[in-house]
Amino acid sequence: MEFGVGIHGEPGVARERIATADEIAQKIMEKIIPDLPFSSNDEVVLMVNGLGGTPLQELYILNRAVRKILNEENIRVYKTMVGNYMTSIDMAGASITLLKLDQELKSLFDASANTPALKI
């Protein structure tokens, strides 16, 4: 499998053997958590995005693995979005996004939306 693939199918940063959802989630979160960085007691919105060809069931399995890691890091998930939000036709794969919340971002995230791509 390719790890770190771009949204338009650009080559990944590494080619690896196929791994379990838990192993993939661990590797992804080891890159994401220190990047902002995220800290214990942070509150986030979690998005598990399919690239178009990954079954929803597999996205939920990845979501479970990511949530387990966030729980271990004491990072609180305010809301979770699982689905195909930013796709690349029928490309297999997934992306993980964390939005670190403050009061302003939380209120904006909770606002209603009625667009072709997102309805809340």
C-alpha positions in Angstrom: 0.0 0.0 0.0 1.1 3.6 -0.5 1.3 5.8 2.6 1.0 9.5 2.4 -0.7 9.6 -1.0 -1.9 13.0 -2.3 -5.6 13.7 -3.0 -5.0 13.6 -6.7 -3.2 10.3 -6.6 0.3 11.7 -6.3 2.8 9.2 -5.1 3.0 8.5 -1.4 5.9 9.0 0.9 6.4 5.3 1.2 5.3 1.9 -0.1 4.6 -0.6 2.5 3.0 -4.0 3.1 -0.7 -3.9 3.7 -1.3 -3.4 7.5 -4.3 -3.6 9.9 -6.4 -0.6 10.6 -4.9 -0.3 14.0 -1.4 -0.3 12.6 -2.3 2.3 9.9 -4.1 4.5 12.4 -1.0 4.4 14.7 1.3 5.4 12.0 -0.9 8.2 10.8 -1.6 9.6 14.3 2.1 9.5 15.1 2.5 12.1 12.4 -0.7 14.2 13.1 -0.6 14.5 16.9 2.8 16.2 17.2 2.3 18.4 14.1 0.1 21.1 15.6 0.8 19.8 18.3 -2.3 18.3 19.9 -2.2 17.9 23.7 -4.0 16.1 26.5 -7.4 17.7 27.1 -7.6 19.3 23.6 -11.0 19.0 22.0 -11.2 18.2 18.3 -13.5 17.4 15.4 -12.3 14.2 13.8 -12.9 13.6 10.1 -12.2 10.2 8.5 -12.5 10.9 4.8 -12.8 8.3 2.1 -11.1 9.0 -1.3 -14.1 7.5 -3.2 -13.4 3.8 -3.5 -13.1 2.7 0.1 -16.2 1.1 1.6 -17.9 3.1 4.4 -17.5 0.0 6.6 -13.7 0.2 6.3 -13.8 4.0 7.1 -15.7 3.2 10.3 -13.1 0.5 11.2 -10.3 3.1 10.7 -12.4 5.6 12.8 -12.5 3.1 15.7 -8.8 2.7 15.6 -8.2 6.5 15.5 -10.7 7.1 18.4 -8.8 4.5 20.5 -5.6 6.4 20.0 -7.2 9.8 20.8 -8.7 8.3 24.0 -5.3 7.0 25.0 -3.9 10.5 24.4 -6.8 12.1 26.4 -7.8 14.1 23.3 -11.5 14.6 23.4 -13.6 14.2 20.3 -16.4 16.7 20.1 -17.8 15.4 16.8 -16.9 12.8 14.2 -17.4 12.9 10.5 -17.0 9.7 8.6 -17.6 9.5 4.8 -16.6 10.7 1.4 -16.0 14.5 1.8 -13.0 15.1 -0.5 -12.7 12.3 -3.1 -10.5 11.5 -6.0 -13.0 9.7 -8.3 -12.8 6.1 -7.1 -9.4 6.1 -5.5 -9.0 3.6 -2.6 -7.8 5.0 0.6 -8.6 7.4 3.4 -7.4 10.6 5.1 -7.6 11.7 8.7 -8.2 15.3 9.7 -8.2 16.8 13.2 -9.6 20.3 13.8 -8.5 21.6 17.2 -11.4 23.5 18.7 -11.7 26.7 20.7 -15.0 28.3 21.6 -15.2 30.3 18.3 -14.4 27.3 16.1 -16.9 25.1 18.0 -19.7 27.6 17.5 -18.8 27.9 13.8 -18.7 24.2 13.4 -22.1 23.8 15.1 -23.7 26.4 12.7 -26.0 25.0 10.1 -24.8 24.3 6.6 -26.8 23.6 3.4 -24.5 23.2 0.5 -24.3 20.5 -2.2 -21.3 18.9 -0.5 -22.3 19.2 3.2 -25.6 19.5 5.0 -25.6 19.9 8.8 
